[in-house]
Amino acid sequence: MAGPLDITPDRLAAEASAFQQKLVAGMQTLREVDDVDYGATDKEEVWRDGKVVLYRYRGEGKPTAEVPLLICYALVNRPYMVDLQSDKSIVRNLLARGEDVYIIDWGYADRSDRFLTLEDYIERFLGGAVDHLRDAHGLDAVNLLGICQGGAFSLCYASLHPGKVRNLVTMVTPVDFHTDDNMLSNWTRGMDVDLFVDTLGNVPADLMNLCYLTLKPWRLFAQKYVGLVDILDDRRAVEDFLRMEKWIFDSPDQAGEAFRQFVKQFYQANGFVNGGIVIGDREVHLGLVEMPVLNIYAEQDHLVPPTASKRLKELVGSQDYSELSFRGGHIGIYVSSRAQKEVPGTIHEWLAARSRLA
């Protein structure tokens, strides 16, 4: 006789048997799986400043876009998430549409980078990459795609150097850091960041990862590993899982001084909204971002809630502002099948329309 949850001895026995079969098959699968790699697309180094490298991606055909697209990723994770594997690659799909795609790789900060500032990252590194592309392509301005924290960097750069950015795309980018549904921001606002950085120097990647994982502890500490059992007999699915795990835990340490400045000016002072973000000796004003802007946000984003991103509309000075609301989360916007269909096509079509208008 079944109980209120329809649990019977026969059903329990069947599930236990299926579980055992999955584990047995998994042992064979794991023996066959090699060390997973990442990056589906060939790329070449075209510029370097210390650990920071600018790469140009090489597609199967020559780019048709006249203006290069520079991707500026966050510091807290490695940028290969945008080109994780052949069927999960924003970059590959942009190239297939004719875009000329470049990306900044920030490298891995070490003790020698302890005193790098936001000015170094935004003016020296991002600015250096932009200037290289302007010179190499003989252009006054390039297209810029900023992702997450890299989107915040791109907004700062576009405000300080509006003549060097032709079109700006921001993706899962925090703008209003004081929305009620931003758990990470609520944690950070009460932080004694001076004591934190003065004690640790650079911020360890493992500590940063722990903070992100505890935002969704059941899902990220337990549920996904329980769910792994269901795919143990599928080698490709296991490789996809391991590739994602490799990316999650392949995180650089954070340069201490830049971390201090970012927490104070963005998370604690909410500088995009309230003013007061200073890069070097210049203040950032989003009203100076007058070039066309496409803002892409994820509806189920637990790191950058839509409310935090959508505030951009009322702060920028652009008269050509567009949004894409993506039905997914902070990671799904890069790797889900829906993302591959929606995100690169939207970016390309939006850029192409503004190329025709130029």
C-alpha positions, 0 to 999 in steps of 0.5 A, a space after each residue: 500500500 502506498 503512503 501519502 508520498 506514493 512511496 512503496 517498497 517496490 518503488 524504493 527498490 527500483 530507485 535503489 537499483 537504478 541508482 546502483 546501475 548509474 554508479 556502476 556505469 559512472 565508474 566506467 565513464 570516469 575512467 574514459 573521461 580525459 582532463 577537460 579543456 576549454 576554449 572552442 575557438 582559435 585565438 592569437 595574442 596581439 597586445 600585452 601589458 605585463 600579465 594582461 593579454 589582448 587576444 583576437 579570435 579567429 573564426 572560420 571566415 574573415 570578419 565582415 564587421 568594419 569595427 572590432 568588438 572588444 570583450 571586457 570580462 570581470 576580474 573574479 573569473 576567467 574570461 573563457 566562459 564566453 567560449 567554453 566549448 563549441 556548442 556553448 560559445 558566445 564568441 563562436 556565434 558572434 564570429 559566425 555572424 561576421 563580428 571581429 572579436 577580441 578579448 582581454 585576459 586579465 591573467 592571475 594577480 600575484 603579490 606584485 599586483 597588490 597595489 594595482 588600482 582601478 585606474 590601472 585596470 580601466 585606463 592602463 589595461 582596458 584603455 591600452 587595449 582600446 588604443 591598440 585596436 584603434 591604431 591597428 584598425 585605423 579607427 577613432 572608436 571601437 565597439 565594447 562589450 562589458 560583462 558583469 564587473 567588466 561592464 562596470 569597467 566599460 561604463 567607466 571607460 565610456 564615460 571618461 573616453 566617450 569618443 573612443 567607444 562607438 557602441 557599448 554593450 553591457 551584459 549582466 552588469 551591476 549599475 544600482 548596487 543598493 537594490 533590496 534584492 541584491 544579497 551580495 551587495 547587502 553583505 558587502 555594505 557592512 564590510 570593513 574593507 580597509 581592515 580586510 585588505 590591509 590584513 590579507 593583501 590580495 583577496 584569495 580566490 578560494 575566499 571569493 568563491 566561498 562567498 559566491 557559493 553561499 549565496 545559493 548553498 543548497 543548489 551549489 553545495 549539494 543539489 548539483 552533485 546529487 544531480 550528477 548521478 543522473 548523468 554518470 552514464 553519459 560521457 559527454 554530459 560528464 565532460 560538460 559538468 567537469 568543464 563547468 566545475 573547472 571554470 568555477 574554481 579556476 579563479 584568480 586572486 583579486 589585487 588588494 587595492 583595486 578590490 578596496 576601491 571597487 567595494 568602497 566606490 561601487 558596493 558601499 557608495 553606490 557611485 553610479 547612482 549617487 556619484 563619486 566614482 573617481 578613476 585616477 583624478 577623474 570622476 565618472 558621470 554616466 550622463 556622458 555615456 552618449 553613444 548607443 547602449 544595449 543592456 542585456 540582463 538575466 531575469 533569474 540572475 542571483 548575482 546581478 538582479 535585473 533591478 540592479 542592471 535596468 537602472 542604467 536606462 535612466 542614468 546614461 545620457 544616450 538617446 539610443 538605449 535598448 534592452 534585452 531581457 534574457 530568460 535565464 541566470 547569470 551563468 545560463 546567459 553564456 552557456 544555455 542553448 537559449 543563450 546561443 540562439 538569442 544573445 549573439 544574434 541580438 548583439 550582432 543585429 544591434 551593432 549592424 543596424 548602428 553600422 548602417 546608421 553611421 
